[in-house]
Amino acid sequence: LLAAYILLSPNSKASIDGLIDKERVSSSSHWSNVRRVLPFDLDDNAPVITPDASVPVSNLINNLADAGFHVPLTLFSRESLLKLKNQPLAIKTVKVHQNGQNVYILDSSRFPPESEMRPLNWYSAWERYLEWIGARQGHIQKRMWSSHFPFLARKDRFAEYFPAILLFDIEIRSS
């Protein structure tokens, strides 16, 4: 389904997104209204920080994606978003040559490595990531990724296998 959607023209994508919007508005049981349960024991982890809508996703993240680079999930952590918003002088960009032009993109190596995320950071970053994907690529892509996240989060012995789950998640999002 996702592959077919990606191949559609911009007008066709807009039509499909419009249909999904109509369904979302008319349906009181829309999938985004369902609160996800945490797939691990809070006693073994740090407190949950729920997504803060007042911390916007930086245009530097959009530019990184637009340039075709992998966007690490760690950029969607509350700490990273606050750093991007409140400490612009601490943010480093790098110049890359792409399509005959010099482009300045975010140096994501200055942020925590994605492969070292903890389960609760992963969970809260995913919430922000899904909103970002929906805003950038439409409702179908958001729904597709919304299926990916619970698929991983509901694995048996999630906390024990989290390092492998995280590596799989990174591989899927970067391909």
C-alpha positions in Angstrom: 0.0 0.0 0.0 2.8 2.4 0.9 4.7 1.6 -2.3 1.6 2.4 -4.4 1.0 5.6 -2.5 4.6 6.8 -3.0 4.2 6.3 -6.8 1.1 8.5 -7.0 1.1 12.0 -8.5 1.0 14.9 -6.0 -2.7 15.5 -7.0 -3.6 11.9 -6.4 -1.9 11.9 -3.0 -3.8 15.1 -2.1 -7.1 13.4 -3.1 -6.3 10.4 -0.9 -5.2 12.5 2.0 -8.5 14.5 1.6 -10.5 11.3 1.8 -8.6 10.2 4.9 -9.2 13.6 6.5 -12.9 13.3 5.9 -12.9 9.8 7.5 -10.8 11.1 10.4 -13.3 14.0 11.1 -16.4 11.8 10.7 -15.1 8.9 12.8 -15.1 9.1 16.6 -13.0 6.0 16.9 -10.1 7.2 14.8 -6.8 5.4 15.4 -5.0 8.5 16.6 -7.5 8.9 19.5 -6.4 5.6 21.0 -3.8 6.0 23.8 -1.0 3.6 23.5 0.0 1.6 26.6 3.7 1.5 27.6 5.2 -1.9 26.5 7.5 -2.1 29.5 7.5 -1.8 33.3 8.0 1.8 34.5 9.6 0.5 37.7 12.6 -0.5 35.6 12.9 2.7 33.6 13.0 6.5 34.0 9.8 8.6 34.2 7.8 9.1 31.1 7.9 12.5 29.5 5.0 12.9 27.2 5.3 14.8 23.9 5.2 18.5 24.3 3.4 20.1 21.4 4.9 23.5 22.3 8.4 22.3 21.2 8.3 22.5 17.4 10.3 20.3 15.1 13.2 22.4 13.7 13.5 23.3 10.0 17.0 21.9 10.3 15.4 18.4 10.7 13.3 19.0 7.6 16.3 20.2 5.6 18.2 17.0 6.6 15.4 14.9 5.3 15.0 17.0 2.2 18.7 16.5 1.4 18.1 12.7 1.5 19.9 11.9 4.7 18.8 9.6 7.5 17.0 11.5 10.2 18.0 9.9 13.6 15.1 9.4 16.0 17.2 11.1 18.7 16.5 14.4 17.0 12.9 14.0 18.1 13.8 13.7 21.8 12.6 16.5 24.0 16.2 17.4 24.8 17.3 17.6 21.2 14.2 19.6 20.1 14.8 22.1 23.0 18.5 22.4 22.0 17.5 23.1 18.3 15.0 25.7 19.5 16.9 27.4 22.3 20.6 27.0 21.5 20.9 27.9 17.8 24.6 28.9 18.2 25.4 25.4 19.6 24.1 23.8 16.5 26.6 22.8 13.9 25.8 22.5 10.2 27.9 20.9 7.5 28.2 21.9 3.8 27.5 19.1 1.3 27.5 19.3 -2.4 24.3 17.9 -3.8 22.7 18.2 -7.2 25.1 20.9 -8.3 24.5 23.1 -5.2 26.1 23.5 -1.8 23.6 22.7 0.9 24.0 23.3 4.6 22.5 20.5 6.7 22.4 19.7 10.4 25.4 17.8 11.8 23.5 15.1 13.6 26.7 13.7 15.1 26.5 16.4 17.7 23.4 14.7 19.2 23.2 11.5 21.1 23.7 8.4 19.0 20.5 6.8 17.9 21.8 3.3 18.7 22.1 4.3 22.4 18.5 5.3 22.9 16.7 4.0 26.0 13.2 2.5 25.7 11.4 5.5 27.2 13.3 8.0 25.0 12.5 5.9 22.0 8.8 5.8 22.9 8.5 9.6 23.3 10.6 10.3 20.2 8.4 8.0 18.2 5.3 10.1 19.2 7.0 13.2 17.8 8.3 11.4 14.8 4.8 10.2 13.8 3.5 13.7 14.0 6.4 14.9 11.8 5.9 12.2 9.2 2.2 13.0 9.0 2.9 16.7 8.5 5.5 16.0 5.9 4.3 13.0 4.0 0.5 12.7 4.7 -1.8 10.5 6.6 -1.1 7.3 4.7 2.6 7.4 5.6 1.7 8.3 9.1 -0.6 5.3 9.4 2.0 3.0 7.9 4.6 4.1 10.5 1.9 4.0 13.2 1.7 0.3 12.4 5.4 -0.2 12.6 5.8 1.3 16.0 3.3 -0.8 17.9 4.5 -3.9 16.1 7.9 -3.3 17.7 6.6 -2.0 21.0 4.4 -5.1 21.6 7.1 -7.7 21.2 7.5 -10.2 24.0 10.2 -9.4 26.4 10.5 -5.9 24.9 12.9 -4.5 27.5 15.2 -7.5 27.2 15.3 -7.4 23.5 15.2 -3.6 23.1 18.8 -3.3 21.7 17.9 -5.7 18.8 14.5 -4.0 18.3 16.2 -0.6 18.2 18.7 -1.7 15.6 15.9 -3.2 13.5 13.9 0.1 13.8 16.9 2.2 12.7 17.5 -0.1 9.7 13.9 0.1 8.6 13.7 3.9 8.9 17.0 4.5 7.2 16.2 2.3 4.2 
